[in-house]
C-alpha cells in the first residue's frame, strides 16, 4: 500500500494517509510514459513556422538573361531557390503537429507516472484549504513549512477552488491543475506532487 505524508492547511505534519493502490501502486510502463510525453509536447507546438516559395518571393519573374551566347550558366528567375534571396525549396509551412493517444495508453501512462512518484515518496497530501480571498503569501508559507520551497511542485486542486488556484498560480516553480486535468507530462515534470484531501478523492473517482 502506497502512503503519503499528511499535512495540515498550515503545513504541520499530521501523520500519513493511504493512497489508492489502483493509481499509486501500479507497475511503471516506460513505453506508455514515452508516448504520453511525446504526444503532450507535440500538442503544445503552435506550428506557425513558414517559409516563402519561389512564387511568394518578391522579384522579377522574367528570365535573367538569354539562354545562349553569354558564356554563363543558364539561369531562369531571380527568385530561384539556388540564388541568394530566392525562395526556399521544400521549406516548412504551417501545420498541426497534434495527435491523440488511445485512451488506455493515456490511462496507463498516468498511473505509471503517479506510481513512480509515490514509490519515490514524492507525494504529499494537505488537508482542505479554505481561503476567503486569494493570498499568495499564505500558500508560499504553506510550501515553506512543508520544506518544498524552491522545487518543482504540481499542486492538485479539486474542480472549482478558484481562490486557491489564484493563490498558487504566481508562485515560482509551481504548476496548478484540477483533479480531472492530470496528465503524465506534468506529473513527471514535478519534483513533488501535492494533493488536497478532496482532490485526492476526486482523482480516484475520475481515473480509478
C-alpha positions in Angstrom: 0.0 0.0 0.0 1.4 3.3 -1.0 1.3 6.1 1.6 2.0 9.8 1.6 2.7 12.4 4.4 -0.3 14.3 5.6 -0.1 18.0 6.5 -2.5 20.5 7.9 -3.6 23.6 6.0 -0.7 25.4 7.7 2.0 22.8 6.9 2.1 21.0 10.2 2.7 17.2 10.0 -0.4 15.1 10.7 0.9 11.6 10.1 0.4 9.6 6.9 -2.5 8.8 4.6 -3.1 5.7 2.3 -3.0 6.4 -1.4 -5.4 4.5 -3.8 -3.4 1.4 -4.9 -5.2 1.4 -8.3 -3.4 4.7 -9.1 -0.3 4.9 -6.9 0.9 1.2 -6.6 1.0 0.0 -10.2 3.9 -1.2 -12.4 5.7 1.6 -14.3 5.2 1.2 -18.0 8.1 3.2 -19.6 6.8 2.9 -23.2 3.5 4.5 -22.4 5.2 7.3 -20.5 7.4 8.0 -23.6 4.3 8.0 -25.8 2.4 10.3 -23.5 5.2 12.8 -23.1 5.8 12.8 -26.9 2.1 13.4 -27.6 1.9 16.2 -25.0 4.8 18.1 -26.4 3.6 17.6 -29.9 0.2 19.1 -29.0 1.9 22.1 -27.5 3.6 23.1 -30.8 2.0 26.1 -32.5 3.1 25.0 -36.0 3.2 28.6 -37.2 6.6 28.3 -39.0 6.5 29.3 -42.6 9.0 30.0 -45.4 8.4 31.6 -48.8 8.5 29.5 -52.0 9.8 31.0 -55.3 6.3 32.0 -56.1 6.0 34.1 -53.0 9.3 35.9 -53.0 9.2 39.5 -54.4 11.3 39.7 -57.5 11.2 39.7 -61.3 9.6 36.6 -62.9 11.3 37.0 -66.2 14.4 35.2 -67.4 17.6 37.0 -66.1 19.5 36.7 -69.4 19.3 34.9 -72.6 19.8 31.2 -72.8 22.8 31.0 -75.1 25.7 33.1 -76.2 26.7 34.7 -72.9 29.3 32.1 -71.8 27.5 31.8 -68.5 25.4 29.0 -66.9 21.8 29.1 -68.0 19.6 30.9 -65.4 15.9 31.4 -65.0 14.2 33.6 -62.5 15.9 35.7 -59.8 13.6 34.1 -57.2 15.0 30.6 -57.8 16.0 28.7 -54.7 19.5 28.3 -56.0 20.1 32.1 -55.7 20.7 34.3 -52.6 17.4 35.9 -51.7 15.3 33.4 -53.6 12.6 31.2 -52.3 13.2 28.1 -50.3 12.6 24.7 -51.7 10.7 22.2 -49.5 10.7 24.6 -46.6 8.3 24.3 -43.6 4.8 25.6 -43.8 2.1 26.0 -41.1 0.8 22.6 -40.0 -0.8 21.0 -36.9 1.5 18.6 -35.1 -1.1 17.4 -32.6 -2.4 13.9 -32.4 -4.3 11.7 -29.9 -3.3 8.7 -27.9 -5.6 5.8 -27.3 -7.5 6.2 -24.0 -6.0 3.1 -22.5 -2.4 4.2 -23.2 -3.1 7.6 -21.6 -4.6 6.0 -18.6 -1.6 3.6 -18.3 0.8 6.5 -18.6 -1.0 8.4 -15.9 -1.0 5.5 -13.4 2.7 4.8 -14.2 3.7 8.4 -13.5 1.7 8.5 -10.3 3.1 5.2 -9.1 6.6 6.3 -9.9 6.3 9.5 -7.8 4.6 7.5 -4.9 7.4 4.9 -5.0 10.0 7.7 -4.6 8.0 9.3 -1.7 7.3 12.4 -3.7 3.6 12.6 -3.0 2.1 14.7 -0.2 -1.5 15.4 0.9 -2.7 18.6 2.5 -6.0 19.0 4.5 -8.5 21.0 2.6 -7.6 24.7 2.3 -10.2 27.4 2.8 -9.2 31.0 1.9 -11.6 34.0 1.9 -9.6 35.8 -0.8 -6.5 35.0 -2.9 -3.4 35.0 -0.7 -0.2 34.1 -2.4 1.8 34.7 0.8 -0.3 32.1 2.7 0.3 29.4 0.1 4.0 30.3 -0.1 4.2 29.9 3.7 2.4 26.5 3.4 5.0 25.2 1.0 7.8 26.6 3.0 6.5 24.8 6.1 6.4 21.6 4.1 10.1 22.2 3.1 9.1 22.3 -0.6 10.1 25.9 -1.4 12.3 26.2 -4.5 11.3 22.8 -6.0 9.1 22.0 -9.0 5.7 21.4 -7.4 2.5 20.2 -9.0 -0.4 21.3 -6.8 -3.6 19.4 -7.5 -6.9 21.1 -6.5 -10.5 19.9 -6.8 -12.7 21.4 -9.6 -13.7 24.9 -8.5 -11.4 26.3 -5.8 -10.7 29.5 -7.7 -9.4 31.3 -4.6 -6.7 28.6 -4.0 -5.9 28.5 -7.7 -5.3 32.2 -7.8 -3.2 32.0 -4.7 -0.9 29.4 -6.2 -0.5 30.3 -9.8 2.0 33.1 -9.3 4.4 31.1 -7.2 7.7 30.3 -8.9 8.2 26.7 -9.8 4.5 25.8 -9.0 2.0 24.4 -11.5 -1.7 24.0 -10.6 -4.1 21.5 -12.1 -7.6 20.3 -11.3 -8.0 16.7 -10.3 -9.7 16.0 -13.6 -6.9 17.6 -15.7 -3.9 15.4 -14.7 -1.5 14.3 -17.3 1.7 12.2 -17.3 3.9 15.1 -18.5 3.1 17.5 -15.7 3.5 14.7 -13.1 6.9 13.8 -14.4 7.9 17.4 -14.6 7.2 17.9 -10.9 9.6 17.0 -8.1 6.8 16.8 -5.7 3.0 16.2 -6.0 0.7 17.9 -3.5 -2.9 16.9 -3.3 -5.6 18.2 -1.1 -7.8 15.6 0.5 -10.7 16.4 -1.7 -8.6 16.5 -4.9 -7.2 13.1 -4.0 -10.7 11.6 -3.7 -11.6 13.3 -7.0 -8.6 11.9 -8.7 -9.6 8.4 -7.6 -13.2 8.9 -8.7 -12.2 10.2 -12.2 -9.2 7.9 -13.1 -9.7 4.7 -11.0 
